[in-house]
Amino acid sequence: MRAVRIHNTLGGKIEQLAPLSPPRVSMFVCGITPYKPSHIGHGRAAVVYDVVAKLLRRVGYHVFYLQNVTDIDDKVLKIATEEGRDWNAISEGNFQSYLQSMRRLHVDSVNFYARCTDYVNEILEQIETLIAKGHAYASDGDVYYDVGSFPAFGALSGQRMEMLEPGVRIEVNPRKRAPEDFALWKGEKLGPRWKSPWGDGRPGWHIEDTAIAVNVLGSRYDIHGGGMELKFPHHEAEIAQAEGATGKSPLASIWMHHNMLNMRGEKMSKSLGNVVGLDETLRQFRPEVVRYFLLSAHYRSPLDYLGPESLEEAGRALETLRVGYDRLISQIEENLAKTFPREVPLPGGGRAYFQDFREWIDRAPLLYPADPQHRSGDRVEDEMMNALLDDFNVREATARLFSFNSELHATLEAQGRSLQEEDLVALLRPYDLASTVLGYFSPARSRDSAASLSAAVELALECRAQAKQRKDYAEADRIRKQLSEAGIEVEDSAHGPKWRLKT
């Protein structure tokens, strides 16, 4: 496995990834609070860490990627009260919409989405441990973390809670021993609540992350990701809670923080109302174009959204790469299509049977050893990989791909029909890296009927969901019936519709 260098916020420098249990890498990323539909800022976070997970897997690490879902929160309850709706319907509906957007964005690297409400018992256990160890205290039905009991609080961000003016950014509450103490458990008499030793209530915001992560990944894990705005106080609270409860540190070996997506220079956020919906954006622009734009600045740098023109510009840039990629695929078809069907030896032994070149092409980069010293495509892939392994420098990797893309046209013009199989595979490798890790364009097989069917079914289910939302149940039933007649079986579940081909 190749060395991976990552900027660690804890210490503020680039460090080499050193997994606790190689080749396994455990990664936790703070997920969404689905009180409103997701915006493209959420898309940036999702795409950034999708690239992280896919790159690590590409170089041989076995990544377990965990993300939490804050499905119960003050913001969710506020919306439920204002709209007179069930809080769980709001959370779950917005979360399912988010998952649908993730599928369209080709964000498929997350192993497990953990809802806060599924881990209330683990949250209670962690709170009880913190009380027993002197890090927390109960007060009139609430439970608070005693920040003064954890001297390392602030090491990640360089900030201290007591430096803040009470009443400005921290709550003035007579139930607290100190203004900087934060809630682990909130006593509730109305609304959703769970039983606890301190009375009925619900979890605070910070505690869910550590209860989930420690339960799933253990007392220490390799990578923690999240937005820069979460460093303080949220991530400081996570460290204090987990390390206070387990006695082990550091909670995460590497803390990654991505920067914000701004709207014309101002932070994009649901609370400010200056958001562009992710679902809306994916309706207007191809997912690959959205991914390209979201990756167009280094993840630690801010990215400015100037309106649709930002994505239109991204689309033009991506089309330049797409033309080169499509031309290469056409050349491979011209040179090799007549050699299929055939069997091909696999690295490490065994053989694989390929019906046509489109089945073969997605596996081709794995079937032949790379030779960066002699083949330009192999060399460029190696240069792109080096950029990505150096703190996920997508911008530099993409710049190298553009240079190669320009050179490719001259190569195909001069040598196209005479290129041998190994040469064609070498030319394909940079595009394969951009496809499988960056998601700039789909592999060749994604154009086949199976992918087209999947896209069509997802679109039909989306139309059906919209019909049900506006209470047009006759239209929803009609869509389901048409899918059934086409051989698609739809099953409604608590987490959204599932579909499969009828046998």
N, C-alpha and C positions, 0 to 999 in steps of 0.2 A: 504493500500500500504506500502511496505517495504522501509526503508530508503536507499537512494542511495548516496554513497560518491564518489566525483569526484575531481581530482586535478585541481585546478583553477589557470591558469597561471597568472591571474590578482590577485596578492597577494602571489602567489607561495606556496599554501598550499592546503591540502585536505579539501573540504567543503561538507556539505550535500546539495543535490539538494533541493531547495525550490521554486517550480514553481510560477510564477507570478499569474497564474489563475488555480490552481489545480482543477481537475486532468490533465488539458491540459499542455503539454510541447511543446514549440516551439523551433525548432532547425534549424540553418543555417550552412551549410558546404561549404567552398570554393570548387568550382568544377573545371573542366578541361578547358584548352585552347586548343581546338582541331586543332592545326596547323599541327600535325603529329599523326600517330596512337598511341594509348595508350600503355604504358609499364607496367610491373608488379608492379612498384612503385605506379602507379595510382590504381592498384588492391588492394594494402595494405590499402590505404586511404579509398577506397570504402568499403572494408570488415570490417575495424575497426569501422566505423560509422554505418554500417549496424547492427553490433552486439549491438552497443549502443542503436539504435532505437528499435531493437527487444527485448532487455532485458527490457527496460523501458515499452514497451507495455506488456510484459509478466507479470510484477508486477502491472499492472493496469493503467498506465498512457496513456493518449490519445495524442500520439506524432504526430505533424505535422512537417515533415522533408522536408526542402527546400534546393535545391542546384542550384547554378548558372552555366551558361555555357558562357565562354568568347568567343563568336563566332566571334567577330571583335577585332583585336589586331595587333600590329606591326609585330609579328611573323607570323601571318596568312598572312598578306599582303606581307611580304618578300618571303614566300614560293610561293604565287600566282604569284609574279613577276618573280621569278627564274624559275618557271615551266610553265609560260604562261597559267595559269588556272584561273578560276573564284574563287574569295576568298570564296564566300558562298558555292560553291560546295566542296571546301576543308574542311571548318568548318563542314558543315552538314554531309559530308561523313564520316569524322573521328568520329563525335559525334554518328552517327548511329552505326558505328562499335563498339564504346564504349558501347552503350546500349545493343548491342547484346552480348558483353562479360559480361556485368552485368547480363543479363538473365541467361547465362550459369553458372556464379558464384553464382547464387541464391541471388544476391543483389537486393532485391525487396522491400526495406523499404522506398525508397524515394517517397514522395507524389507528388513533383513537381520539374521539371527541368526548370529553367527560363533562357531563352536566353537573352543576353545583348541587342541585336538588337530589341527585343520586348518591351524594357523598356526605349527607348530613351526619350520619353516625360517625364517620371518620373525622369530621369537623369537631363534633362533640368530644371525641376521644383526645384530639390534639389540644383542645381548650382545657380539658381536665388536667392533662399533663403539664401544661404551662402554668396553671394555678398551683399544682402540687410542687413545681420547681421554683415558685416565687416570681414568675415572670408575668402573671396575670392576676386579676382580682375581680370578684363579683361585686356589683353595686346596684341594689334595687332592681333586680331582674336583668340588668345588663352585665356583660363581662368586658373588661378592658385590658389591653396589653400595657404593662408598666414599662414604658420606654427607658426610664432611668435604670432598670435592671439589666439592660443590655448595652454595655459601654461601646460596642462596635457599631452601634446604630449611626448611620451616616457615612460609613466607609466607602460604599459604592458610589454615591453621588457627591460626596463632599459637603453635604448639607446636614444640618441638625434641626430637629423639630422645634427646639426651644429658641432657635434664632428667628422663628416666625412670630409676627405680632398676633397674639390671641384675638380671635374674632375676625381676622382678615382671611386667613387661609385655613385655620384650624378652629374647630368648634369650641365655644365656651360652654362648658357643661358642669354643673355642680356635682354631678355623680362621679366625675373623674378626680383622681388624686392630683393630676397635673394636666394642663391643657393639651400637651402633646400626646398623651395616651390615646390610643385608637381602639375602636370597638371590634371585639371578636364575636360577640353575641348581642343581638338587639332584642330586648323584651318587647313583645307585641301582644296586644289584646285583641286587635282587629286585623283582618287580612290574613294571608297565609302564615302559618306558624307551625312549629314543631315543638314537641315536649323536650325539656332539658332539666338538669338538676337546679337551674336557676329560675325556672319558670318558662312558660311558652314563649317562643320567639323565633328568630331566624338568624342565619349567619351574617357576620359583617363581610365586607368585600374582600379584604386582604386574606382572610383565613382560608377561603376555599382553595386558592391556588396551592398553598403548601400542604393542605390536607390531601388534596388530589395527587399532587406530584410525589409526595413522600409515600403515599399508599401504593401508587403505580410504579414509580421508578426507584424508590428507596430513599434513604436519608441523604445520599449524595448522588448527583448525576452530572453529566458532561457539559451540556449546553443549555442555557436559559436565554430565550429570545423575547423581545418585546419592543414597543415604541419608546423613544427617548423620553417622552412625557411621563412614562411610568417609572422612571428611575427613582423618583422621590415624590411621594413617600411610599408608593405601592411596593416597589421591589425592595426597598429598605425594610418594609414591614415583613415581606416574605422571608428575608434573611433572618430577621430577629425571631420570627415565629418558629421557623423550621430548626434553626440552630439552637434556639432556646429549648425546644422540645426534645430534640434528638441528642444534643450535646456534640454533634459532629459538624465540622466545617472544612472547606466552604460548601455551602449548599450546592452551588453549581461551579464547576471548574472554570467555565468561560461564560461571561455575560455578554450577549450580543444585543445591541440596540440600533434599530433602524430609525432614520429620520422621517420627518413628516412630509406628507403630500400637501402642498399649499395651493390655495385658490388665489391666483394673482397676487402672491406674496403674503397672504394671510393664511394661518392654519385652517385647514378644512376640518370641521367637526360638526357633529349633529347638534351639539348644544348651541353653536353659533348660527346654525341654519344655512351655512354657505356650502352645502354639499351637492355632489353630483351622484345620483344613484348608480350603484354598480350594475343592477339589472338593466336599467335604462341604457347605460353605456354599452353593455354587451348586446343590446338589441340594435344599436346603431353601428357598431364596429365589430369586426371579427375578433374573436378571443386572442388570436396571435398578435394582432395589432395592439390590443390593450396590454398584453404582457410585455410587448416590446417597449411601449411607452413607460410602463411602470418600472422597467429595468434600465431605463435610459440614463439614470444618474446612479452613482455609487450609493449603496444602501445606507451609508452613514451621512450622506449629503441630502439636503432638502431637494424635493422635486416640485417644480412649479407647474400647475395646470392652468393654461391660459384660455380654456374653452375647447370646443370641438376642433379648432385648428391644431391643437397639440396632438390629437390623435390622427388627424388627417396627415400631418407631417410624418408621424410615426408610420402610418400606412404606406406613404410613398417610399420611405427608407426601407421598410420591410419588403416592399414589392421589388426593389432592386435586387435584394438577396434572393427572393423567390424566383425571379427570372433565371438567375444563374443555377439555382437548385433544380428547377424544372428542366432546364436545358441539359443538365448533367443526367437526370433521370431518363430523358429521351435518348441520350447517347448510349446509356447503359442498355436500354431496351433494344436499340438498333444493333448494338454489338453482341448482345448476349441472349436475346429472347429466343433465338432458335436452338439454344443449348438446353432448354427446359422442356419437359420435366427431367429432373436428375437428382441423384444423391450426392451429398457433399460431406466429406469427413469433418468432424467437429474437433476443436481443440481438446486435448485430454482424452480422446478416444470416442468411438461411436460415430454414427452417421445420421444425417438428417435428410429427409426427402422434401423437395420443394416442387410444387406443381408448376409455378411460373416465376418469372424474375421478380415480381412484386412481393411475393412471399419471401423470397431470398434476400431482397435488398435491405430489409430491416435488420436482418441478422448478419449481413455481409461484413460490417466492420469488426465483428467478433470472430469471423472465420479465418482471417488472415493476419499474420503478425505485422505490426507497424514497423516502418523503417524510416524514422525521421531524418536519417543522414542522407538518404538518397531520393526520397519521394516528397515532393512539395506538399501534398495534402497531409501526409503523416506529420511533416514538420510543422505545418500550420496548426493542426489539431494539438500538437504538443505545446506550441506557444500559447494557444487559447487556454489549454488546461493549466499551464503555469500561471496565467493571469487569474484564472478562477480560483486556483488553490492559494493565491496570495490575497486573502481577505475578500474572496468572492468579487473580484474586479471584473464584473460583467462588461462594463464600458470598454475596457481595454481588450477583452476577448472579442467583443463585437467589432471593434475597429480593425482588428487583425482579420476577421472574417470578411469585412468589406474589401480589404486589400486583396485578399485571396480571390474573392468573387470577381473582381476586375480582371485578375490574371487568368481566371478560368476560361473566359470567353476566348482569349487568344490561344490558350492550350487546345481547346476543343476545335477551334477553327483550323489549327495547323495539324493536329494529330488525332482528332476525334475517332475516325474509323479504325486507326491502327492501334489504339490503346488496348492493352491487354487487361484481363480481369483484375489482376492485382493493382494495376495502375488506376483503374476506374474506382476500385474500392478505396484506394488512398485519397483520390479526389473527393470521394463521398464523405470521408471521416469528419472534416470540419463542420459540414452541414448536419451530420448525425449528432455531433455534440451539441450544436445549437438547437437541434430538434428535441433530443431526449432530456437535456438538462435545462436549457433556457426556454424551450417551448415556443420557439419562433415560428416554426411550421411543423405540420404533422408529418409523421413518417409516410412513406409511399402507400403502405397498406391501409392507412386511414381513409383513403379515397375509395376503398372497395365498398361493396354493398352492405357489409355488416355495420361499418361506421355510419353509412348513410341511413340505414335503418334505425340505428340508435339515435341519431340526431332527429330524425323524423318523429320517432316515438316520444322523445323528450319534449319536442315542440307541441305535440298533441296533448301530452299530459299537462303542459304548462297552460294551454288553452282551456283544458278541462278544469284546472285549479282556479283559473280566473272566472269561469262560468259559475263554479260553486261559490266563489267569494261574493259574486253579485246575486247569488241565490237563483240562478237560472239552472235549476236542476235538470230540466228537460234537455238542455244543451249538453250538460255534463254527461248524462246518460247516453245521449246520442253518440258522443265522442267515444265513450267506453265501448259501446256496441260496435262501432265501426272498427275499433282496434281489435275487438274479439273476432270479427268477421275476417280481419286480415291476419289472424293467427297470433295475436298478441294478447296475453292474459294479464290483466291488471288486478293487483291486490292492494286495497287500501290498508294502511297500518297507522299506528300512533305516530310514526315518524315520517309519514308521507307515503305516496303511492310507490309500489314496486311492480316491475313488469318482467315478463319472461316469454319466450317463444313457447307456444303450445306444443306438446310432444305428440 
